[in-house]
Amino acid sequence: MGQLLADPAFFADLPYPQVPTRVFAGTAGPRAAWLPFEGEPNDGILAVEETKAHPDDEVIEVPALHTFIMNSRRVAEGIVGLAGVR
């Protein structure tokens, strides 16, 4: 999968769903000019900007590292809110 992340042709060939998409992107990765993401918000694996498959995607930034995004209360609340569960 890591190799595909670096392949723009792979992403160009992916079908895009015709429904609104919400992306939860982590921002707890390190930021420094000498690191691969430099000063960009990231989750330690992906920059926030890399999480969008389409310009219209809604991106919600979560203060978490990549592996722990799914454990975030904000993510759980966002998913429950999408389902209309109260």
C-alpha positions in Angstrom: 0.0 0.0 0.0 2.9 2.4 0.8 4.1 2.1 -2.8 0.7 2.9 -4.2 0.5 6.0 -2.0 3.4 7.4 -4.1 1.8 6.6 -7.4 -0.5 9.4 -8.8 -1.7 7.1 -11.6 -3.1 4.7 -9.1 -5.2 7.4 -7.5 -6.3 8.8 -10.9 -7.8 5.4 -11.8 -9.7 4.9 -8.6 -13.5 5.4 -8.9 -14.8 8.2 -6.7 -18.1 7.7 -4.9 -20.8 10.1 -5.8 -21.7 10.7 -2.2 -20.3 13.2 0.3 -17.2 11.8 1.9 -15.9 12.7 5.4 -12.2 12.1 6.1 -10.8 12.0 9.6 -7.1 13.1 9.4 -4.7 13.0 12.3 -2.5 16.0 13.2 -0.4 14.7 16.1 2.6 13.8 14.0 5.9 15.6 14.5 6.6 18.9 12.7 10.0 20.2 11.9 11.7 21.6 8.8 14.1 18.6 8.7 11.3 16.0 8.8 9.6 14.6 5.7 6.3 16.6 6.3 8.3 19.7 7.3 5.7 21.9 9.0 2.6 20.3 7.5 0.0 18.8 9.9 0.3 15.0 9.7 -0.4 11.8 11.6 3.1 10.5 11.4 2.2 8.5 8.2 0.2 10.9 6.0 0.0 14.6 5.7 -3.5 16.0 6.2 -3.5 17.2 2.6 -2.8 13.6 1.4 -5.9 12.3 3.0 -8.3 13.9 0.4 -9.3 11.7 -2.5 -11.4 14.5 -4.0 -11.3 18.3 -3.6 -14.8 18.2 -2.2 -14.0 15.8 0.6 -14.8 17.1 4.1 -11.6 16.8 6.2 -12.0 16.8 10.0 -8.6 17.2 11.8 -8.1 15.0 14.8 -5.3 15.4 17.3 -4.1 11.8 17.0 -1.4 9.7 15.5 -2.3 7.5 12.5 -2.8 4.3 14.5 -5.0 5.9 17.1 -7.3 8.0 14.9 -10.0 5.3 15.2 -9.9 5.6 19.0 -10.6 9.3 19.0 -13.8 10.5 20.7 -14.2 13.1 17.9 -14.2 10.4 15.3 -16.7 8.2 17.1 -19.0 11.2 17.5 -18.6 12.1 13.9 -19.5 8.6 12.7 -22.5 8.4 15.1 -23.6 11.8 13.8 -23.5 10.6 10.2 -25.7 7.7 11.1 -28.3 9.9 12.7 -27.9 8.0 16.0 -28.4 10.1 19.2 
